[in-house]
Amino acid sequence: MRGTIDGLRSPHPLALGLPAIYQEEDPFTIRLTEAFDDVLAPVFSTLDNLPAYFDPSLTPPDFLGWLASWVALELDESWDLGRRRRAVKSGVDLLRRRGTAVGLADELRLATGTEVEVLENGGTAWSLDPGSPMVGTPDPALLVRIVTADAGALDLDRVARIISAGKPAHVPHTVEIVVQAPAKKSRSKAADPAADDSAGDKPPEPEPAT
């Protein structure tokens, strides 16, 4: 239940339901019911706005974790409010793909903000030649490759929890961290104020004689 809010008035004051004699001649009873109105006002407000509590874009911040638990999503409280709201909005799609390599990669991308690749040992193929070699390997295995510019920023305990919850229990997994420096953006010649535009220094060519 929501707590009391200063200045929030109840849309249904209890005093209006009292007999007229109390409303006109008993100010003590009126003041007593007003105390209950302060407690009930947040309840009425919550019920009147109940659909907003189930919308990740509108729900109060302290309800985001509650909504995330509906779709088996673990929020990081260090994220800003906008990122947490976007994570909960994508939770339904993640839940649909949970238990698959694609779903596991998407959940890890959301949790780490890095590029993630999930490689399985199995596979499918077809061939017109009898006796063609089978794809994959006979022993179950799962490789999770995380590409990041800062390995120290990764919460490996959380990564391990997400993998354990999203993979088959009997499949062992390996986490591979690839540290890759971010690509430097090259400046175009037009954007570089120090660029030497030699074409602008050329004198105009003479017009041909007629």
C-alpha positions in Angstrom: 0.0 0.0 0.0 1.2 3.5 -0.8 2.1 5.8 2.2 0.3 9.0 3.1 0.9 12.0 0.7 0.7 15.6 2.0 -2.1 17.6 0.4 -3.7 14.5 -1.3 -7.5 14.8 -0.7 -9.8 11.8 -0.6 -12.4 11.8 -3.3 -14.8 10.1 -0.9 -14.7 11.9 2.5 -16.1 9.8 5.3 -17.9 12.7 6.8 -20.3 12.9 3.8 -21.7 9.5 4.8 -22.5 10.5 8.4 -26.0 11.5 9.4 -26.8 15.2 9.0 -26.8 15.9 12.8 -23.1 14.9 13.0 -22.2 16.9 9.9 -23.8 20.1 11.3 -23.4 19.9 15.1 -20.4 17.6 15.8 -17.1 19.1 14.7 -15.1 16.6 16.7 -16.5 13.7 14.7 -15.8 15.5 11.5 -12.2 16.1 12.5 -11.9 12.4 13.5 -13.1 11.2 10.1 -10.6 13.6 8.3 -7.8 11.7 9.9 -9.0 8.5 8.2 -9.4 10.4 5.0 -5.7 11.1 5.0 -5.0 7.4 5.2 -7.5 6.3 2.6 -6.6 9.0 0.0 -3.5 7.1 -1.3 -5.6 3.9 -1.5 -8.2 5.6 -3.7 -5.5 7.2 -5.7 -3.8 3.8 -6.3 -7.0 2.2 -7.4 -8.0 5.0 -9.7 -4.5 4.8 -11.4 -4.1 1.0 -11.2 -3.4 0.5 -14.9 -0.4 2.8 -14.7 1.2 0.6 -12.1 1.5 -2.2 -14.7 3.1 0.0 -17.4 6.9 0.1 -17.1 6.9 3.6 -18.6 4.5 5.0 -15.9 4.9 2.9 -12.8 6.5 4.5 -9.7 10.2 3.7 -9.5 9.8 1.5 -6.4 7.4 -0.7 -8.3 9.9 -1.5 -11.2 11.5 -4.3 -9.3 8.1 -5.8 -8.6 7.2 -5.7 -12.3 10.6 -7.1 -13.2 10.0 -10.1 -11.0 6.9 -11.0 -13.0 9.1 -11.7 -16.0 12.0 -13.3 -14.1 14.2 -10.2 -14.7 16.9 -9.0 -12.2 17.3 -5.3 -12.3 20.6 -3.5 -11.4 19.8 -0.7 -9.0 22.9 1.2 -10.2 21.2 1.7 -13.6 19.5 5.0 -14.2 15.7 5.1 -14.1 15.3 5.2 -17.9 17.5 2.1 -18.4 15.5 0.2 -15.8 12.2 1.1 -17.4 13.5 0.0 -20.8 14.8 -3.3 -19.3 11.4 -4.1 -17.8 9.6 -3.3 -21.1 11.9 -5.8 -22.9 11.4 -8.4 -20.2 8.4 -10.1 -21.9 10.3 -10.7 -25.1 13.3 -12.0 -23.2 11.0 -14.4 -21.3 9.6 -15.8 -24.5 13.1 -16.7 -25.7 14.4 -17.9 -22.3 16.2 -21.2 -22.5 17.6 -20.5 -26.0 21.0 -19.3 -27.1 19.5 -16.2 -28.6 17.5 -15.4 -25.5 20.6 -15.9 -23.2 22.7 -13.6 -25.4 20.0 -10.9 -25.4 19.6 -11.1 -21.6 23.4 -10.8 -21.1 23.6 -7.8 -23.5 20.9 -6.1 -21.5 22.7 -6.8 -18.2 26.2 -6.0 -19.2 25.7 -3.4 -22.0 28.3 -5.3 -24.1 28.4 -7.4 -27.2 27.7 -11.1 -26.3 28.0 -14.2 -28.4 26.7 -17.6 -27.3 28.0 -20.7 -29.0 26.5 -24.1 -28.6 28.0 -27.5 -29.3 25.0 -28.8 -31.2 23.7 -28.0 -34.7 21.6 -29.1 -37.6 22.6 -29.7 -41.2 21.6 -31.7 -44.3 23.5 -33.4 -47.0 22.7 -35.4 -50.2 25.8 -37.6 -49.6 25.3 -40.7 -47.3 27.7 -40.9 -44.4 28.3 -37.2 -44.2 30.0 -36.1 -41.0 27.7 -34.9 -38.2 27.8 -31.3 -37.1 28.7 -30.2 -33.6 30.4 -32.2 -30.9 29.0 -35.2 -28.9 29.6 -33.7 -25.5 27.3 -30.8 -24.4 29.1 -27.5 -24.0 28.2 -23.8 -24.0 30.6 -20.9 -24.7 29.7 -17.4 -23.7 31.9 -14.8 -25.3 31.7 -11.2 -23.9 33.4 -8.4 -25.8 34.0 -5.4 -23.7 36.4 -2.4 -23.4 36.6 -2.7 -19.6 36.7 -6.2 -18.1 36.8 -4.7 -14.6 33.4 -3.2 -15.0 31.7 -6.6 -15.5 29.8 -8.1 -12.6 30.9 -11.7 -13.2 28.8 -13.1 -10.3 25.7 -11.7 -12.0 26.8 -13.0 -15.4 27.1 -16.5 -13.8 23.6 -16.2 -12.3 22.0 -15.2 -15.6 23.8 -18.1 -17.4 22.9 -20.7 -14.8 19.2 -19.6 -14.9 19.0 -19.5 -18.7 20.8 -22.6 -19.8 19.9 -26.3 -19.5 21.1 -27.5 -16.1 23.1 -30.4 -17.4 25.2 -28.3 -19.9 28.5 -27.0 -18.6 29.5 -23.5 -19.7 32.6 -21.4 -20.1 32.8 -17.6 -20.0 35.3 -16.0 -22.3 36.1 -12.3 -21.8 37.5 -10.5 -24.9 38.9 -7.0 -24.1 38.6 -4.9 -27.2 39.5 -1.2 -27.4 36.7 1.0 -28.8 37.1 2.0 -32.4 38.4 5.5 -32.9 36.2 7.7 -35.1 38.1 9.3 -37.9 37.4 13.0 -38.6 36.4 13.9 -42.1 38.3 16.6 -43.9 35.3 18.9 -43.9 34.9 18.6 -40.1 38.6 19.3 -39.4 39.2 23.0 -39.1 42.9 22.4 -39.6 42.5 20.6 -42.9 44.3 22.4 -45.8 41.9 22.8 -48.7 44.5 23.4 -51.4 41.7 23.6 -54.0 40.6 26.9 -52.6 44.1 28.4 -53.1 44.2 27.7 -56.9 43.7 30.8 -59.1 40.7 30.6 -61.4 41.4 29.2 -64.8 41.1 31.7 -67.7 38.0 31.4 -69.9 38.6 30.1 -73.4 38.7 32.7 -76.2 35.7 32.9 -78.5 
